[in-house]
Amino acid sequence: MENIRLIVTHSGGAHKDDFLACSLLLNSWPVTVHRRDPTAKELDDPAVCVVDIGHRHEPERMNFDHHQFSNEHPPTCALSLALQHLELYDDAKLFCDWLEPAEFFDCLGGRETARRLGAPLEVVNQLVSPIDITLLRAFAQKEVLEPSDLIWQLMKMVGDDLVDYVKSLRTRLKFIEEHAEFWTVATDTADYKILHMPRTDPLPAEPSTGLERFIESKNDHENVVGMIYPDRRGKGYGLSRYNDNARLDFTRLESCEDVHFTHKRGFVAKSSATDPQRLKELIQSALICF
C-alpha cells in the first residue's frame, strides 16, 4: 500500500466525481485534501494523489485525471480511475446502479446522459438531491480540508461506506449462494421461481440485503417473481416481490392468521410461519395469474 501524504484536486466548482474520488481515497489514506492546481513536482510524486486535474492518468504515480481521454474513450471519470486503482471498479459497476450515470453525467453532460438512460432531461434534473447540492457546495468552498473539518469527516464517512458496501456485498453474495435456494411455484399457465433464504445462526443484520443482486446474477432471473427471507424483527419470514413483479399481491394474505402485516400496495408481507410448506402456500395464495 502506497504511503500517501496529500490529496490534491481542482479548485472552483465541485462535481460528484472529484468529491467521491477523494472520499474513496480517504478510506485508504486519511490525509489532508488541497483544492488547487498541483505542482509539477507533486504530479511526479507518488506520495501525492492528484485527482481530476493534471491531464495525467498514471496510477503508479497516483495521478487520476480523465480530461485528456479522447471522445471515443468509454465514459470514465476520476471516481472510475480511483476505483480501478483500488481494484473495486468491477464490483462497483455491478453493485452501484448510480455509478454509470455518474460517469455519463461527468463526461457527456446532462442531455446525453438523459438520452442514454432513456429519460427526459427534466427528469434527470429533478432527481438531483439537496444532499448532493449542499455537500458539493461545502466542498467547493474549502481550499484545504483537514481531518478536523466536518466536511472532511463526512467525505471519509462516504468513502468508508462505499468501500464497505462493495466489499461486503461480494461476501454477502457468496453467503447467499451457499445458503439460499430457488423454489418453483407452479400454476395452470406457467411456473415461477421464488428465492428462499433460510434463517441462519448468526442471522445477518439485514437478512434481505443482497438478495436482488444475487437473483440478477442468475441467467434465468426473469422467471423469479418473489423472495422469502428471515424477518429481522421476529421469528418468522418476510415475503416480497422481486423487481416489483405485479404477479404477487400480498394483500390477498390479509385474512391469514399467520400473516401479521401486509403493505396496502401489496409488495411485501410478514408472516410468523416458518414451515417451508406453509410459506409456499402463502406464496401460492398471493400469486396472480394474468
C-alpha positions in Angstrom: 0.0 0.0 0.0 1.3 3.4 -1.0 2.5 5.9 1.6 0.3 8.9 0.7 0.8 12.2 2.4 -1.6 14.5 0.5 -4.6 14.5 -1.9 -4.8 17.4 -4.4 -7.9 18.1 -6.6 -9.1 21.1 -8.6 -10.4 24.3 -7.1 -13.6 26.1 -8.2 -16.9 24.3 -8.7 -17.0 20.8 -7.3 -18.5 17.8 -9.0 -19.7 14.5 -7.8 -16.8 12.6 -9.4 -14.0 14.6 -7.7 -15.9 14.6 -4.4 -16.5 10.9 -4.4 -13.0 10.1 -5.7 -11.4 12.0 -2.9 -13.8 10.4 -0.4 -12.9 7.0 -1.7 -9.2 7.7 -1.4 -9.6 8.9 2.2 -10.8 5.4 3.2 -7.2 4.2 2.4 -5.3 7.4 3.1 -7.0 9.7 5.6 -4.8 12.7 4.8 -5.3 16.4 4.1 -7.1 17.4 0.9 -6.0 20.5 -1.1 -8.2 22.1 -3.7 -5.8 23.9 -6.1 -3.6 23.2 -9.1 -0.9 20.6 -8.5 2.7 21.5 -9.0 4.9 19.6 -11.5 6.8 18.1 -8.5 3.5 16.8 -7.0 2.5 15.2 -10.3 5.7 13.3 -10.2 5.5 12.4 -6.5 3.7 9.0 -5.9 3.1 10.2 -2.3 0.6 12.8 -3.6 -2.7 11.8 -5.1 -3.7 14.2 -7.8 -7.4 13.8 -8.6 -9.5 15.1 -11.6 -6.8 17.6 -12.6 -3.3 17.5 -14.2 -4.2 15.8 -17.5 -2.4 12.6 -16.5 -3.7 9.2 -15.7 -0.7 7.5 -14.1 -1.9 5.2 -11.2 1.7 4.3 -10.4 2.2 8.0 -9.6 -1.3 8.3 -8.1 -2.5 10.7 -10.8 -6.2 10.2 -11.6 -7.3 12.6 -14.3 -9.6 11.7 -17.2 -9.9 15.0 -19.1 -7.1 14.0 -21.6 -9.1 11.0 -22.8 -10.4 11.2 -26.4 -14.1 11.4 -27.2 -14.0 7.7 -28.3 -12.9 6.6 -24.8 -15.6 5.0 -22.7 -17.1 7.5 -20.3 -14.6 7.4 -17.4 -14.4 9.9 -14.5 -12.0 10.4 -11.7 -14.0 8.1 -9.4 -13.8 5.4 -12.1 -10.0 5.7 -12.1 -9.7 5.6 -8.3 -12.0 2.6 -8.1 -9.9 0.8 -10.8 -6.7 1.5 -8.8 -8.2 0.1 -5.7 -9.5 -3.0 -7.6 -13.1 -2.2 -6.7 -14.3 -1.0 -10.1 -15.8 -4.2 -11.5 -17.8 -4.9 -8.4 -18.8 -1.2 -8.0 -20.1 -1.3 -11.6 -22.2 -4.4 -10.8 -23.5 -3.3 -7.4 -23.8 0.6 -7.6 -26.5 1.5 -10.1 -25.7 5.1 -9.7 -22.0 4.7 -11.0 -22.7 4.6 -14.7 -25.0 7.6 -14.7 -22.4 9.5 -12.7 -19.8 8.6 -15.4 -22.2 9.7 -18.1 -23.1 13.0 -16.5 -19.5 14.0 -15.8 -18.1 13.0 -19.2 -21.1 13.6 -21.5 -23.3 16.2 -19.8 -27.0 16.1 -18.8 -28.6 15.8 -22.2 -26.6 12.9 -23.4 -26.9 11.2 -20.0 -30.7 11.5 -20.3 -30.7 10.1 -23.8 -28.6 7.1 -22.7 -30.9 6.5 -19.8 -33.9 6.8 -22.0 -35.4 9.6 -19.8 -36.3 13.2 -20.5 -33.7 15.8 -19.5 -36.0 17.4 -17.0 -36.4 14.0 -15.1 -32.6 13.7 -14.7 -32.5 17.2 -13.3 -35.4 16.5 -11.0 -33.5 13.6 -9.4 -30.7 15.9 -8.1 -30.8 15.8 -4.3 -30.3 18.7 -2.0 -27.9 16.4 -0.2 -25.7 16.5 -3.3 -26.0 20.3 -3.7 -25.1 21.0 0.0 -22.2 18.6 0.2 -20.7 19.8 -3.1 -21.1 23.4 -2.3 -19.5 23.0 1.1 -16.6 21.0 -0.5 -16.2 23.8 -3.1 -15.9 26.5 -0.5 -12.8 24.9 1.1 -9.3 25.3 -0.1 -7.8 23.0 2.5 -9.7 20.1 4.2 -8.1 18.8 7.4 -9.3 15.7 9.4 -10.7 18.2 11.9 -13.1 19.7 9.4 -16.7 18.5 9.3 -16.8 18.2 5.5 -13.6 16.1 5.6 -15.2 13.8 8.2 -18.4 13.4 6.0 -16.2 12.6 3.0 -14.4 10.0 5.0 -17.7 8.5 6.1 -18.9 8.4 2.4 -15.7 6.7 1.3 -15.8 4.2 4.2 -19.4 3.3 3.4 -18.7 2.9 -0.3 -15.8 0.6 0.2 -17.6 -1.4 2.9 -20.7 -1.8 0.7 -18.8 -3.0 -2.3 -16.6 -5.4 -0.4 -19.3 -6.7 2.0 -21.8 -7.3 -0.8 -19.4 -9.6 -2.6 -19.0 -11.5 0.6 -22.8 -11.4 1.1 -23.4 -12.8 -2.4 -21.1 -15.7 -1.6 -23.0 -16.3 1.6 -26.4 -16.3 -0.2 -25.0 -18.7 -2.8 -24.1 -21.1 0.0 -27.5 -21.0 1.8 -30.3 -19.9 -0.4 -32.4 -22.0 -2.8 -34.9 -21.3 -5.5 -38.4 -22.7 -5.1 -40.7 -23.4 -8.1 -44.3 -22.4 -7.8 -46.5 -24.0 -10.4 -49.7 -22.5 -11.9 -52.0 -23.6 -14.7 -50.3 -21.3 -17.1 -46.7 -21.1 -16.1 -44.1 -22.0 -13.4 -42.5 -19.2 -11.4 -39.5 -19.1 -9.1 -39.1 -17.8 -5.5 -35.8 -17.2 -3.8 -35.9 -18.6 -0.3 -33.2 -17.5 2.2 -33.4 -19.7 5.3 -32.7 -18.5 8.8 -29.0 -18.9 9.8 -27.1 -18.6 13.1 -25.9 -15.9 13.4 -28.5 -14.0 11.4 -27.3 -11.2 9.3 -28.3 -7.7 10.5 -30.3 -7.2 7.3 -31.4 -10.7 6.1 -32.7 -9.3 2.8 -29.6 -7.5 1.8 -28.1 -8.7 -1.5 -31.0 -11.0 -2.5 -32.0 -8.9 -5.5 -28.4 -8.6 -6.6 -28.0 -12.4 -6.3 -31.1 -13.0 -8.4 -29.8 -10.6 -11.0 -26.6 -12.6 -11.3 -28.5 -15.7 -12.5 -29.3 -16.3 -16.1 -32.9 -17.2 -15.5 -33.7 -14.3 -13.2 -36.7 -13.2 -15.4 -38.6 -16.2 -14.1 -38.2 -15.1 -10.5 -41.2 -13.2 -9.0 -40.5 -13.1 -5.3 -38.3 -13.6 -2.3 -38.7 -15.1 1.2 -36.2 -14.2 3.9 -36.0 -14.2 7.7 -37.8 -11.4 9.5 -35.2 -9.5 11.4 -37.9 -8.3 13.9 -39.4 -11.7 14.6 -39.0 -15.5 14.3 -41.0 -15.6 11.0 -40.3 -14.6 7.5 -40.7 -11.6 5.2 -42.3 -12.2 1.7 -41.7 -9.6 -1.0 -41.9 -9.1 -4.7 -38.7 -9.3 -6.8 -38.3 -6.3 -9.1 -41.8 -5.2 -8.0 -43.3 -8.0 -10.0 -47.1 -7.5 -10.0 -47.8 -11.2 -10.2 -47.5 -11.2 -6.4 -50.2 -9.3 -4.5 -49.7 -9.8 -0.7 -52.9 -8.0 0.2 -54.5 -11.4 -0.7 -53.0 -12.7 2.6 -54.6 -10.2 4.9 -57.1 -12.7 6.3 -54.4 -15.3 7.1 -54.0 -15.8 10.8 -50.2 -16.3 10.5 -49.7 -13.1 8.5 -49.4 -10.1 10.7 -48.5 -7.4 8.2 -49.4 -6.8 4.5 -48.5 -3.5 2.8 -51.5 -1.8 1.3 -49.8 -1.7 -2.1 -49.2 -5.4 -1.9 -45.5 -5.6 -2.4 -44.5 -7.1 1.0 -45.9 -9.1 3.8 -44.7 -10.5 7.2 -45.6 -13.9 8.5 -45.0 -15.9 11.7 -44.9 -19.1 9.6 -41.6 -20.9 9.5 -42.5 -24.2 7.9 -41.4 -24.2 4.2 -44.6 -25.9 3.0 -46.7 -23.2 4.7 -44.5 -20.4 3.2 -45.0 -22.0 -0.3 -48.8 -22.0 0.3 -48.7 -18.3 1.2 -46.8 -17.5 -2.0 -49.3 -19.6 -4.0 -52.2 -17.7 -2.5 -50.5 -14.3 -3.3 -49.8 -15.3 -6.9 -51.9 -13.7 -9.6 -52.2 -15.5 -13.0 -52.7 -12.9 -15.8 
